[in-house]
Amino acid sequence: MTSEQSRIHVPKAGTRAAFLDRGVARFLDSHQDLKLGRTEWYDVERQKHAEVFALKNLPEHKANPIGTVEFTTVRGPHGDIPIRVLYPEKGIDLRTSGDAGALVYCHGGEYCVGSVDEFENGLRLIAETSGCLVVAVEYRLAPEFRYPVQLDEYSAVVDWVQGDGGRYRGVHPRRVAGGGDGVGGSMTVALCFRRRSLGLKPLAAQLLLYPAVYSSYLNLEEDEGEPTYYMQGKGTYSCTIHYLPLTADLPRPVEYVYPGDQGSSGLIGQPPAAILTNGFDPLREDGIRFARKMNRVGLLAAWKHYDDLAYGWLQMTPWSEAARQATCDAGVELRRLLYKPDIEEELVRQHNL
């Protein structure tokens, strides 16, 4: 397929619905102290997010089903890295034959906030919808640990899944994708650049949920008349400062920190990406801008825009059917990225049984 044939229509600006999705609106209204990137110290945000989103704190009926969950560790350059492996009910035959796909997932949280336990519930949906294993990385957070610790750990887990760790779990080494939301999406794109530079095995694909890939997001200003929901655009500056090393200059090369600033030509040869953006999101235009850039070089596999959703919907599936559907859409796009049409057709059949 040529670049011209694979082009997808991506507008120059994202739309925003007249109203925020009712389920998300109700959830945020009942959790008004839950903000990401606010002016409070990061440890306060960590505690509040864990109280609301951690799977262990959700009522049982709000937990999404999953086949099995494995808790293990990967040896990394900065110590052992806890990971959580989600095995879906769908795709068991693929794992048995060693042909399964896997998503190595790096969660968002502005580098300073979040844990795998807070993202597992949404990732379960992605696993079951896609028929792929999901390997969630409990990377070390800033500011206790700064760049490049997070990329080092992400890369170490990718190596593990592409190698014996994945092979023993039925994963095909050429069906390993990377993904993340917010800065997790940014780290996914950055990791693809970094692995290319280091001569490491590339990822097969990228799943980017409302990614924060541009340096411009340090100086975000909400559009006039547009309210801010959950993600505080102007508050992300302090979080990024916590992530960057304690030096006067940015790390080089800069695409490892702000991968969206890379020119279109620099994207050539990178893995294809599915990009999902939202209407009620300070990062909306940056995500769409990056989708257009990927599109220009024929690497945009899919772009979906949810004009009535806000940043963070992956974690809001217990309270919003629209967030749940968007998360299932992410699983569908992952399935399309990693499986041939005949395998995808069988997984769809299993999903509908």
CORPEVEN-V393357 format. One record per residue. N is the residue number from 1. RES is the residue in three letters. PHI is phi as a letter, one per 20 degrees, with the letter a starting at -180 (999 if undefined). PSI is psi in radians with two decimals (NA if undefined). NEAR is the number of other C-alpha atoms within 10 Angstrom. Layout:
<<N:RES:PHI:PSI:NEAR> <N:RES:PHI:PSI:NEAR>>
This chain:
<<1:MET:999:2.26:6> <2:THR:e:2.90:8> <3:SER:f:-0.70:13> <4:GLU:f:-0.72:11> <5:GLN:f:-0.47:8> <6:SER:e:0.07:16> <7:ARG:f:2.49:18> <8:ILE:d:2.49:19> <9:HIS:f:2.09:11> <10:VAL:c:2.11:18> <11:PRO:f:2.93:11> <12:LYS:f:-0.33:11> <13:ALA:b:2.60:11> <14:GLY:e:2.56:19> <15:THR:e:2.78:16> <16:ARG:c:2.23:18> <17:ALA:f:2.86:13> <18:ALA:f:-0.55:9> <19:PHE:c:2.55:12> <20:LEU:f:2.53:17> <21:ASP:g:2.37:19> <22:ARG:f:-0.73:15> <23:GLY:f:-0.77:18> <24:VAL:f:-0.72:24> <25:ALA:f:-0.75:18> <26:ARG:f:-0.73:13> <27:PHE:f:-0.85:14> <28:LEU:f:-0.58:17> <29:ASP:f:-0.56:12> <30:SER:e:-0.04:10> <31:HIS:c:1.03:13> <32:GLN:f:-0.32:10> <33:ASP:e:0.05:13> <34:LEU:e:1.81:17> <35:LYS:c:2.64:19> <36:LEU:d:2.16:26> <37:GLY:n:0.46:23> <38:ARG:e:-3.07:21> <39:THR:e:-0.15:14> <40:GLU:f:2.81:11> <41:TRP:f:2.59:12> <42:TYR:g:-0.57:20> <43:ASP:f:-0.47:11> <44:VAL:f:-0.76:11> <45:GLU:f:-0.70:22> <46:ARG:g:-0.82:16> <47:GLN:f:-0.77:12> <48:LYS:f:-0.69:18> <49:HIS:f:-0.70:20> <50:ALA:f:-0.68:17> <51:GLU:f:-0.61:15> <52:VAL:e:-0.81:16> <53:PHE:e:-0.36:20> <54:ALA:g:2.33:19> <55:LEU:g:-0.65:20> <56:LYS:f:-0.33:14> <57:ASN:e:-0.06:13> <58:LEU:e:2.51:15> <59:PRO:g:2.56:9> <60:GLU:g:-0.64:10> <61:HIS:f:-0.21:8> <62:LYS:e:-0.07:12> <63:ALA:e:2.28:18> <64:ASN:f:2.45:17> <65:PRO:f:2.68:14> <66:ILE:b:2.69:17> <67:GLY:f:-1.31:13> <68:THR:b:2.82:11> <69:VAL:c:2.30:16> <70:GLU:d:2.29:11> <71:PHE:d:2.11:11> <72:THR:b:-3.03:11> <73:THR:c:2.73:15> <74:VAL:d:2.39:18> <75:ARG:f:2.19:13> <76:GLY:c:3.06:17> <77:PRO:f:-0.27:11> <78:HIS:d:0.27:12> <79:GLY:p:3.13:11> <80:ASP:f:2.47:13> <81:ILE:d:1.98:19> <82:PRO:f:2.39:19> <83:ILE:c:2.77:21> <84:ARG:c:2.10:20> <85:VAL:d:2.12:22> <86:LEU:d:2.08:25> <87:TYR:d:1.96:24> <88:PRO:f:2.77:23> <89:GLU:f:-0.67:19> <90:LYS:f:2.54:23> <91:GLY:n:0.24:25> <92:ILE:f:-0.69:18> <93:ASP:f:-0.64:12> <94:LEU:f:-0.66:18> <95:ARG:f:-0.67:22> <96:THR:f:-0.64:13> <97:SER:e:-0.04:11> <98:GLY:m:0.40:17> <99:ASP:d:0.23:21> <100:ALA:f:2.67:26> <101:GLY:e:2.83:29> <102:ALA:b:2.52:34> <103:LEU:d:2.08:31> <104:VAL:e:2.05:27> <105:TYR:d:2.27:30> <106:CYS:d:1.91:29> <107:HIS:f:2.79:29> <108:GLY:e:-2.91:25> <109:GLY:p:0.38:23> <110:GLU:l:0.61:26> <111:TYR:m:-0.38:28> <112:CYS:d:-0.29:26> <113:VAL:c:2.60:22> <114:GLY:o:2.76:23> <115:SER:b:2.85:23> <116:VAL:g:-0.63:22> <117:ASP:f:-0.49:16> <118:GLU:e:-0.25:22> <119:PHE:d:-0.20:21> <120:GLU:g:-0.69:26> <121:ASN:g:-0.80:25> <122:GLY:f:-0.68:22> <123:LEU:f:-0.47:28> <124:ARG:f:-0.73:27> <125:LEU:f:-0.75:25> <126:ILE:f:-0.73:29> <127:ALA:f:-0.85:31> <128:GLU:f:-0.60:26> <129:THR:f:-0.61:26> <130:SER:e:-0.44:32> <131:GLY:m:0.30:32> <132:CYS:d:2.60:31> <133:LEU:f:2.56:31> <134:VAL:d:2.17:29> <135:VAL:d:1.84:28> <136:ALA:e:2.27:27> <137:VAL:e:2.14:24> <138:GLU:e:1.20:21> <139:TYR:f:2.73:24> <140:ARG:f:2.38:21> <141:LEU:e:2.69:20> <142:ALA:e:2.73:22> <143:PRO:e:-0.03:17> <144:GLU:f:-0.59:9> <145:PHE:c:2.31:18> <146:ARG:d:2.95:20> <147:TYR:g:2.38:19> <148:PRO:d:0.42:14> <149:VAL:g:-0.80:18> <150:GLN:f:-0.76:24> <151:LEU:f:-0.64:21> <152:ASP:g:-0.78:17> <153:GLU:f:-0.71:25> <154:TYR:g:-0.83:25> <155:SER:f:-0.66:21> <156:ALA:f:-0.68:17> <157:VAL:f:-0.69:27> <158:VAL:g:-0.80:27> <159:ASP:g:-0.76:20> <160:TRP:f:-0.76:16> <161:VAL:f:-0.64:25> <162:GLN:f:-0.28:22> <163:GLY:d:-2.40:14> <164:ASP:f:-0.62:13> <165:GLY:g:-0.77:15> <166:GLY:f:-0.72:24> <167:ARG:g:-0.73:17> <168:TYR:f:-0.23:13> <169:ARG:d:0.21:18> <170:GLY:n:0.29:21> <171:VAL:e:2.33:26> <172:HIS:f:2.26:22> <173:PRO:f:-0.34:24> <174:ARG:e:0.13:17> <175:ARG:d:0.79:20> <176:VAL:d:2.00:27> <177:ALA:d:2.80:29> <178:GLY:d:2.66:31> <179:GLY:a:2.89:28> <180:GLY:a:2.92:24> <181:ASP:d:2.58:27> <182:GLY:l:-2.18:23> <183:VAL:f:-0.35:24> <184:GLY:f:-0.62:27> <185:GLY:f:-0.72:28> <186:SER:f:-0.77:27> <187:MET:f:-0.52:32> <188:THR:f:-0.83:32> <189:VAL:f:-0.77:29> <190:ALA:f:-0.68:21> <191:LEU:f:-0.62:25> <192:CYS:f:-0.75:26> <193:PHE:f:-0.80:22> <194:ARG:f:-0.74:20> <195:ARG:f:-0.60:14> <196:ARG:f:-0.77:14> <197:SER:f:-0.59:9> <198:LEU:e:-0.03:8> <199:GLY:m:0.44:8> <200:LEU:e:2.81:12> <201:LYS:f:2.27:14> <202:PRO:f:2.82:22> <203:LEU:f:2.70:26> <204:ALA:f:-0.48:21> <205:ALA:a:2.95:25> <206:GLN:c:2.32:29> <207:LEU:d:1.89:29> <208:LEU:d:1.96:29> <209:LEU:d:2.05:30> <210:TYR:k:1.09:31> <211:PRO:f:2.58:30> <212:ALA:d:1.48:28> <213:VAL:d:-0.09:29> <214:TYR:d:2.58:20> <215:SER:f:-0.38:17> <216:SER:f:-0.36:13> <217:TYR:f:-0.14:19> <218:LEU:f:-0.46:17> <219:ASN:d:0.59:12> <220:LEU:f:2.50:16> <221:GLU:c:2.30:11> <222:GLU:f:2.49:15> <223:ASP:g:2.54:9> <224:GLU:g:2.25:6> <225:GLY:n:-0.08:6> <226:GLU:e:2.08:11> <227:PRO:f:2.76:10> <228:THR:d:2.33:16> <229:TYR:c:2.14:23> <230:TYR:m:-1.21:20> <231:MET:e:2.06:22> <232:GLN:e:1.76:20> <233:GLY:g:-0.77:21> <234:LYS:f:-0.27:17> <235:GLY:e:-0.09:19> <236:THR:f:-0.29:22> <237:TYR:g:-0.83:17> <238:SER:f:-0.61:17> <239:CYS:f:-0.72:23> <240:THR:f:-0.63:22> <241:ILE:f:-0.64:15> <242:HIS:f:-0.53:21> <243:TYR:f:-0.67:22> <244:LEU:f:2.63:20> <245:PRO:f:2.78:17> <246:LEU:e:1.12:11> <247:THR:c:2.88:7> <248:ALA:f:-0.54:7> <249:ASP:d:2.75:8> <250:LEU:f:2.66:13> <251:PRO:f:2.65:14> <252:ARG:d:2.47:8> <253:PRO:f:2.60:12> <254:VAL:f:-0.40:14> <255:GLU:f:-0.23:24> <256:TYR:f:-0.27:25> <257:VAL:d:-0.76:26> <258:TYR:c:1.30:21> <259:PRO:f:-0.40:26> <260:GLY:f:-0.37:27> <261:ASP:f:-0.19:16> <262:GLN:f:2.43:19> <263:GLY:f:2.80:11> <264:SER:g:-0.68:15> <265:SER:f:-0.51:11> <266:GLY:f:-0.28:13> <267:LEU:e:-0.30:21> <268:ILE:g:2.29:14> <269:GLY:n:-0.09:13> <270:GLN:e:2.86:19> <271:PRO:f:2.63:20> <272:PRO:f:2.70:23> <273:ALA:c:2.49:27> <274:ALA:d:2.22:23> <275:ILE:c:2.26:27> <276:LEU:c:2.26:25> <277:THR:c:2.96:27> <278:ASN:c:2.73:27> <279:GLY:f:-0.76:22> <280:PHE:e:1.27:26> <281:ASP:b:2.16:27> <282:PRO:f:-0.36:27> <283:LEU:e:0.12:26> <284:ARG:g:-0.96:24> <285:GLU:f:-0.54:19> <286:ASP:f:-0.73:23> <287:GLY:f:-0.71:29> <288:ILE:f:-0.66:25> <289:ARG:f:-0.73:20> <290:PHE:f:-0.62:22> <291:ALA:f:-0.73:29> <292:ARG:f:-0.70:22> <293:LYS:f:-0.77:20> <294:MET:f:-0.63:25> <295:ASN:f:-0.63:24> <296:ARG:f:-0.48:19> <297:VAL:d:0.28:21> <298:GLY:m:0.43:21> <299:LEU:d:0.02:24> <300:LEU:e:1.87:24> <301:ALA:f:-0.55:22> <302:ALA:a:2.57:22> <303:TRP:c:2.23:20> <304:LYS:c:2.43:18> <305:HIS:c:2.28:20> <306:TYR:d:1.69:19> <307:ASP:f:-0.18:20> <308:ASP:d:0.21:21> <309:LEU:d:2.76:27> <310:ALA:d:2.88:27> <311:TYR:g:2.39:26> <312:GLY:n:0.18:22> <313:TRP:f:-0.39:23> <314:LEU:g:-0.57:25> <315:GLN:e:-0.06:21> <316:MET:d:0.24:24> <317:THR:f:-0.50:24> <318:PRO:f:-0.31:22> <319:TRP:d:-0.15:18> <320:SER:b:2.15:20> <321:GLU:f:-0.58:15> <322:ALA:f:-0.70:19> <323:ALA:f:-0.67:25> <324:ARG:f:-0.74:21> <325:GLN:f:-0.71:15> <326:ALA:f:-0.67:23> <327:THR:f:-0.70:25> <328:CYS:f:-0.66:23> <329:ASP:g:-0.70:18> <330:ALA:f:-0.70:26> <331:GLY:f:-0.69:23> <332:VAL:f:-0.77:19> <333:GLU:f:-0.63:24> <334:LEU:f:-0.75:29> <335:ARG:g:-0.74:25> <336:ARG:f:-0.57:18> <337:LEU:f:-0.62:26> <338:LEU:d:-0.30:24> <339:TYR:d:2.57:19> <340:LYS:f:2.79:10> <341:PRO:g:-0.67:12> <342:ASP:f:-0.66:9> <343:ILE:f:-0.74:17> <344:GLU:f:-0.73:19> <345:GLU:g:-0.72:14> <346:GLU:f:-0.68:13> <347:LEU:f:-0.67:21> <348:VAL:f:-0.74:17> <349:ARG:f:-0.78:11> <350:GLN:f:-0.70:14> <351:HIS:f:-0.56:15> <352:ASN:e:-0.12:7> <353:LEU:f:NA:6>>
